[in-house]
C-alpha cells in the first residue's frame, strides 16, 4: 500500500492509500530517460539518476518488480516524491516513496 498526504490550499491535509497493484508499471524494454541517455527500465537500480520531464536530475529511490500471472513483468519506480519522468520519450507520472502511517512515523 502506498500512503499519500494531499493538502489543498487553505485546507487540512488528507491522507489516502493506493494498493501497489493499482499503480502503473513499466514493462521490460521501456526506455527511461537518464542524464546519460535512455536506459531500459529493467537495468535501473536504486541510486541511479533519472531525468525528470522538466529537466531536473532525480535520484531513483526504489525499484520494485511485479510478476502478474497473465502479463509481462512490470517495474515500478519511485523517487522521493511523485514525479513526472520520461518513458519512451513521453511524460509519465510516478509515485513517491510510500510514507509510513502516522502511528509508525
QUINOR-V782036 format. One record per residue. N is the residue number from 1. RES is the residue in one letter. PSI is psi as a letter, one per 20 degrees, with the letter a starting at -180 (* if undefined). Layout:
{{N:RES:PSI} {N:RES:PSI}}
This chain:
{{1:X:p} {2:X:p} {3:X:p} {4:X:q} {5:X:p} {6:X:p} {7:X:o} {8:X:q} {9:X:p} {10:X:j} {11:X:r} {12:X:q} {13:X:q} {14:X:p} {15:X:q} {16:X:r} {17:X:q} {18:X:p} {19:X:p} {20:X:h} {21:X:h} {22:X:i} {23:X:q} {24:X:q} {25:X:r} {26:X:p} {27:X:q} {28:X:p} {29:X:i} {30:X:p} {31:X:p} {32:X:p} {33:X:p} {34:X:r} {35:X:h} {36:X:j} {37:X:r} {38:X:q} {39:X:p} {40:X:p} {41:X:h} {42:X:i} {43:X:i} {44:X:q} {45:X:q} {46:X:p} {47:X:i} {48:X:q} {49:X:p} {50:X:q} {51:X:o} {52:X:r} {53:X:h} {54:X:j} {55:X:i} {56:X:q} {57:X:p} {58:X:q} {59:X:p} {60:X:p} {61:X:h} {62:X:p} {63:X:p} {64:X:q} {65:X:p} {66:X:p} {67:X:m} {68:X:q} {69:X:h} {70:X:k} {71:X:r} {72:X:q} {73:X:q} {74:X:p} {75:X:p} {76:X:p} {77:X:q} {78:X:p} {79:X:a} {80:X:h} {81:X:r} {82:X:p} {83:X:r} {84:X:o} {85:X:r} {86:X:p} {87:X:p} {88:X:k} {89:X:i} {90:X:q} {91:X:p} {92:X:p} {93:X:p} {94:X:q} {95:X:r} {96:X:a} {97:X:q} {98:X:q} {99:X:q} {100:X:q} {101:X:q} {102:X:h} {103:X:i} {104:X:i} {105:X:*}}
